């Protein structure tokens, strides 16, 4: 195509190229050149205008400097004629020397880390590394982790990213995802007990394939709670960190963690005595006030003698001198004078020192009296590091900032809209300038969270909206290829909402809420369902039912009633019976027997004749609501429920009805009959997988033994019930069991144990009380059920 007679054919090929990839800017430039060489100057100018249009509409960016320069050359008739050697393309600016952060003035912190990890062999340790932003917390942890791993210890590091607080268990999911991608880690997890593997599979479904037989990850009850799931994650981390030395789990920027992750962390840290490993938490001072739950957890561990708290301070002038001398050795500059200037500018903050050294390392000569960008305003300071970037590198970095702190090559390519070669070239430039770092498996991270914030805040609103929409589309496409769309539903809802795609955002928020419920992240689930409703979810009734269930589980009864009542106004006829049942159950818990009876009766009238199992469940709840004041009616309903459960052979409802008959028989002074029914109820409950049913059966039988005067057996049964109840998220039931246990200990003269249980019960009741569930609530009825 270099022959002047072949311009037409070359133009045809260039047009075909653009038809395949209309966003490929080099192809636009090639076609512009070919038109100009063929003396079609007006066509070349129109091609430039078409390039400007499509880049603006699809990517929201202007053409590159090279494209604009070519346009100017065509306008001014300055284009180099074919046959002449073209000037070589302008290369990248010289990359600055990589300036490593030495561990100056961190010797005492290093020793404290060593001692804490050594003590973990006897008792698990909590390590806290705290300090202001940029103080070097992550650098210290990374250096220690590398050295500790070289000594043969197993180390896991996972970061919590800003903007992911709505993503339930985000850092734990990342941890398991990384483990699933490593053959040695997968081999370790394959040895996990199948019951714990099933729990881990809720968060990382790909790990279920490690077991030869199918694992059941369904919850037997909508209120089945977190403890078994929490323990499954704990067991997985245990096996991943097993080795000759105590393992080390590092959670960086833990102040950014979601509530569900903090719930799990609270569970895990309180049981470190049996895990024999160290957990290192890294947090920023300004984001963890004195009453933050992380500080409370650390304080409890410190009082028990199992915590090491390390607070990093700013560097002294002498430390900055040592760093500068080490970093710029052989640079030919007056390093001591430079270090004094650097300390004055940075005030000893390691992040600012490192950024200045990165900025200055490429300068020649390094002059202490040169004009430096002032670090007082970090945004302007970091923008100075971005200024030398080429246009494509800046566009790719902007796309990465929208995706998040961590991103992969394929996604950033799709979101930026640039070609694969252009994106790779841009990423190499960003890596060379240490603006991003490689973290393995084609993943990259911003070198510092503040850098991402600066890039993101520098984008216009319209540009952000476009990139968020493209990020959602790219992530959906990738997730569908790996059948993992549900796992990132919360992230998709985030991107589509900020991208203005509210219908898509609502759909994914609803999906994220359902997934959060399955992994017992109840507070996050509430947030997702509320987000789905606000964005116009299709299944409004379903979202409100979920909210009613979740608020009931959290003891927020007024909100639960509002959600159920709102659902009743918009639900299809087929769901009305179920909703009336739920409202009746809620009113019964609040002690409003009249309202509960009205709802139960309405539900019964709406059930079809073949809905026998649903009728059994309804009759049991109805009987329980009447048990305190109407024994005969309650007994009749319980017997009807038993007959219905036997008719369909449902073990769970058989256990519930028998336990209920035991409760009623005890009230009527038929203790022998009550014990017989109670034993049958416990036996049936043990044959099924619902811990809530077993708790109720054990509790009912325990009260029978208590009335017979056998307090020792009653305590054993209640303690077993409580051990199962800790796996259930219904906090009222836990409080009621503890109160019963307190009474039993008191009856046995065990005052200290009685007070300990009573205090815990009172704390729970105080925490979950609300305007509907206060003094009027029939809370104490739960002691019998």
Order of alpha helices (4+ residues) and beta strands (2+ residues): alpha-alpha-alpha-alpha-alpha-beta-alpha-beta-alpha-alpha-alpha-alpha-beta-alpha-beta-alpha-beta-alpha-alpha-alpha-alpha-alpha-beta-alpha-alpha-beta-beta-alpha-alpha-alpha-alpha-alpha-alpha-alpha-alpha-alpha-alpha-alpha-alpha-alpha-alpha-alpha-alpha-alpha
